[in-house]
Amino acid sequence: MTALRLSKQTAIFASLVFIVCSLSVGSAVAQKLTANEVIARHLESIGPAKSRAAIATRIISGTSQVIFRTAPAGQAVGKAVLASEAMKNLFGMSFPSPVYPREQLAYNGVSFMAAFATPGTRSVLGSFLMANDVIFKQGLMCGTLSSAWPLLDLQSRGAQLNYLGTKKIDDHLLHEIRYTPGGSSDLKITIYFDSETFRHVRTEYERVIPAPMGKVEYSNVQEREGRYKMIEEFSLYKAEGGLNLPHIYGIKVSVDTVNGTFLADWTIKLTQFDFNQKIDHSAFNITAN
């Protein structure tokens, strides 16, 4: 009886040792990954190199919903379109709303423009992107939905990538990579990949503007830093044209400054994917008006 009990205890102990060792090995493997290895696995998740190279242009469309969560609160449902060719990238949304009828964002390969949402006024999203045009110029906006996605041609971007390990977000374990564009930028960019499939699922952009230094003329004026954050999320991956691409694209923008707070999110559901269709290059040359 005693021998049987010892045998069971030994088996339980061996099982625990195996589990602990397995977790340790898994952690060690994660730590040994490099940014280049994550990117290589990520590119494989999009599709074979031949399939990726075969697609020159993309025109993707669907529906869009915007929800403004801070005053004046509201929501609207409309249409969305994404078009890209090489580094050129266009993203537009339209809504049946007099206060927010449209969002037009485009990079023509040289300069970026966010059009006015209403006469003379850009949206908070458009203003953030104008102030941080590196997002479009690097090809980060829209993720793998765009041909401009920088990880498809990283050498031409001059960016630095650092693997930060894994991080759990919303109960999902993700690989975390810091993306630092060449040149000076106050924008912190972090890209996340699913730990199992290596699909791109999230990009975070954060910028903190320090409070003004110097003399404050009026004691009732509160000076503090301004915080800006945009999150892109990608899900519901399906095969399209030989590539695995997301069919739900989400954007969240939050702003916290001395002038107040702003919080809104957009959900784009993509249903139509057209590849290698000719795109008039003038489509990427939008104006503010």
MIMAR-159613 format. One record per residue (C-alpha): x, z, y; residue number from 0. Coordinates in steps of 0.02 Angstrom, whole numbers, plus 50000, padded with zeros to 5 digits. Layout:
<recs>
      X      Z      Y  drenlo
      X      Z      Y     NUM
...
</recs>
This chain:
<recs>
      X      Z      Y  drenlo
  50000  50000  50000       0
  50143  50048  50116       1
  50235  49887  50073       2
  50080  49785  50113       3
  50060  49872  50280       4
  50243  49840  50322       5
  50223  49659  50272       6
  50076  49639  50391       7
  50169  49725  50532       8
  50319  49612  50502       9
  50208  49457  50508      10
  50127  49514  50670      11
  50297  49552  50748      12
  50363  49381  50695      13
  50211  49297  50773      14
  50237  49389  50937      15
  50421  49341  50939      16
  50373  49159  50909      17
  50248  49160  51052      18
  50370  49240  51172      19
  50507  49118  51123      20
  50388  48971  51143      21
  50339  49028  51317      22
  50521  49051  51363      23
  50566  48878  51299      24
  50419  48802  51394      25
  50474  48890  51553      26
  50653  48833  51527      27
  50599  48653  51502      28
  50498  48660  51664      29
  50648  48730  51756      30
  50761  48594  51687      31
  50653  48453  51754      32
  50721  48360  51903      33
  50625  48270  52040      34
  50682  48103  51968      35
  50616  48148  51796      36
  50447  48199  51866      37
  50435  48038  51967      38
  50482  47933  51814      39
  50346  48015  51711      40
  50225  47995  51856      41
  50257  47808  51868      42
  50224  47792  51681      43
  50057  47880  51708      44
  50004  47743  51830      45
  50042  47605  51707      46
  50182  47500  51631      47
  50311  47431  51754      48
  50249  47255  51718      49
  50070  47301  51764      50
  50124  47390  51922      51
  50228  47241  51978      52
  50088  47117  51941      53
  49974  47184  52077      54
  50017  47128  52254      55
  49859  47175  52350      56
  49720  47301  52329      57
  49546  47307  52403      58
  49449  47462  52349      59
  49278  47516  52409      60
  49143  47644  52380      61
  49044  47780  52465      62
  49102  47919  52579      63
  49029  48086  52628      64
  49090  48196  52770      65
  49045  48379  52795      66
  49090  48468  52956      67
  49097  48653  52913      68
  49128  48724  53086      69
  49017  48708  53239      70
  48943  48587  53273      71
  48911  48581  53085      72
  48838  48428  53002      73
  48860  48297  52870      74
  48838  48111  52840      75
  48849  47986  52698      76
  48920  47812  52724      77
  49041  47682  52657      78
  49228  47676  52630      79
  49357  47540  52606      80
  49544  47543  52568      81
  49655  47389  52578      82
  49842  47375  52555      83
  49981  47250  52532      84
  50162  47306  52514      85
  50187  47434  52654      86
  50031  47382  52750      87
  49888  47503  52728      88
  49709  47512  52794      89
  49582  47651  52768      90
  49410  47645  52847      91
  49246  47739  52838      92
  49080  47708  52924      93
  48933  47827  52946      94
  48757  47811  53017      95
  48796  47945  53145      96
  48806  47932  53336      97
  48934  48073  53346      98
  49045  48010  53205      99
  49009  47827  53171     100
  49177  47776  53102     101
  49355  47813  53051     102
  49480  47669  53059     103
  49662  47700  53012     104
  49791  47563  52987     105
  49978  47534  52972     106
  50036  47354  52995     107
  50212  47381  52929     108
  50279  47423  53103     109
  50158  47536  53194     110
  50012  47649  53151     111
  49846  47660  53241     112
  49697  47776  53226     113
  49549  47699  53317     114
  49431  47800  53425     115
  49285  47871  53326     116
  49178  47865  53483     117
  49224  47779  53649     118
  49386  47856  53713     119
  49391  47995  53583     120
  49478  48008  53416     121
  49417  48118  53276     122
  49517  48272  53226     123
  49575  48176  53072     124
  49628  48026  53177     125
  49716  48137  53304     126
  49812  48229  53168     127
  49870  48065  53091     128
  49920  47993  53260     129
  50026  48149  53293     130
  50099  48136  53118     131
  50109  47948  53092     132
  50249  47973  52965     133
  50109  47999  52837     134
  50057  47817  52851     135
  50229  47749  52889     136
  50297  47826  52729     137
  50147  47761  52630     138
  50086  47934  52579     139
  49905  47916  52635     140
  49784  47870  52495     141
  49910  47910  52359     142
  49921  47791  52212     143
  49767  47699  52275     144
  49882  47611  52397     145
  50020  47484  52362     146
  50120  47577  52495     147
  50134  47735  52388     148
  50317  47782  52418     149
  50356  47834  52240     150
  50332  47652  52187     151
  50485  47606  52292     152
  50572  47767  52339     153
  50740  47688  52384     154
  50666  47598  52535     155
  50595  47759  52609     156
  50754  47860  52633     157
  50661  48019  52588     158
  50729  48174  52501     159
  50635  48247  52352     160
  50658  48424  52287     161
  50576  48490  52129     162
  50508  48665  52161     163
  50446  48704  51986     164
  50265  48730  51934     165
  50121  48806  52032     166
  49944  48851  51983     167
  49809  48785  52099     168
  49624  48806  52054     169
  49674  48857  51876     170
  49774  48697  51851     171
  49962  48702  51820     172
  50048  48573  51929     173
  50224  48510  51958     174
  50271  48537  52140     175
  50387  48423  52238     176
  50438  48440  52420     177
  50444  48270  52506     178
  50556  48263  52660     179
  50554  48098  52756     180
  50714  48032  52832     181
  50738  48079  53014     182
  50666  48228  53103     183
  50491  48292  53066     184
  50402  48459  53086     185
  50281  48411  52949     186
  50297  48499  52781     187
  50243  48382  52641     188
  50214  48441  52463     189
  50159  48327  52320     190
  50080  48393  52160     191
  50070  48315  51988     192
  49972  48368  51835     193
  50089  48464  51719     194
  50032  48368  51565     195
  49986  48193  51623     196
  50102  48185  51776     197
  49961  48102  51873     198
  49965  48130  52061     199
  49824  48252  52100     200
  49861  48326  52270     201
  49965  48310  52429     202
  49974  48444  52562     203
  50030  48417  52742     204
  50063  48569  52851     205
  50122  48583  53029     206
  50143  48738  53136     207
  50165  48718  53324     208
  50247  48874  53398     209
  50163  48965  53541     210
  50228  48911  53713     211
  50374  49012  53776     212
  50395  49069  53955     213
  50291  49152  54090     214
  50103  49170  54063     215
  50015  49158  54230     216
  49851  49238  54177     217
  49841  49395  54072     218
  49676  49340  53993     219
  49757  49184  53919     220
  49809  49212  53739     221
  49957  49109  53682     222
  49981  49086  53495     223
  50043  48959  53371     224
  49936  48814  53314     225
  49913  48778  53129     226
  49864  48609  53059     227
  49837  48567  52877     228
  49776  48414  52782     229
  49751  48406  52595     230
  49721  48250  52491     231
  49650  48270  52316     232
  49635  48138  52179     233
  49532  48148  52020     234
  49427  48054  51892     235
  49564  47936  51837     236
  49508  47775  51751     237
  49588  47609  51704     238
  49576  47472  51834     239
  49673  47309  51825     240
  49797  47381  51701     241
  49828  47537  51807     242
  49762  47714  51795     243
  49690  47754  51966     244
  49583  47894  52038     245
  49400  47859  52073     246
  49369  48014  52178     247
  49473  48040  52334     248
  49453  48197  52438     249
  49521  48245  52608     250
  49516  48417  52689     251
  49572  48454  52866     252
  49588  48626  52944     253
  49646  48668  53120     254
  49673  48840  53195     255
  49732  48844  53375     256
  49700  48942  53535     257
  49563  48815  53572     258
  49467  48860  53414     259
  49453  48815  53232     260
  49400  48658  53141     261
  49362  48630  52958     262
  49295  48472  52876     263
  49308  48378  52714     264
  49279  48201  52655     265
  49234  48145  52479     266
  49260  47961  52438     267
  49189  47895  52275     268
  49268  47727  52232     269
  49171  47601  52129     270
  49242  47428  52167     271
  49423  47380  52133     272
  49488  47206  52175     273
  49668  47155  52150     274
  49776  47010  52209     275
  49644  46949  52333     276
  49711  46872  52492     277
  49703  46992  52640     278
  49709  46926  52818     279
  49857  47018  52897     280
  49758  47040  53058     281
  49654  47168  52963     282
  49799  47290  52977     283
  49816  47263  53166     284
  49675  47372  53232     285
  49661  47433  53412     286
  49611  47603  53480     287
  49444  47533  53537     288
</recs>
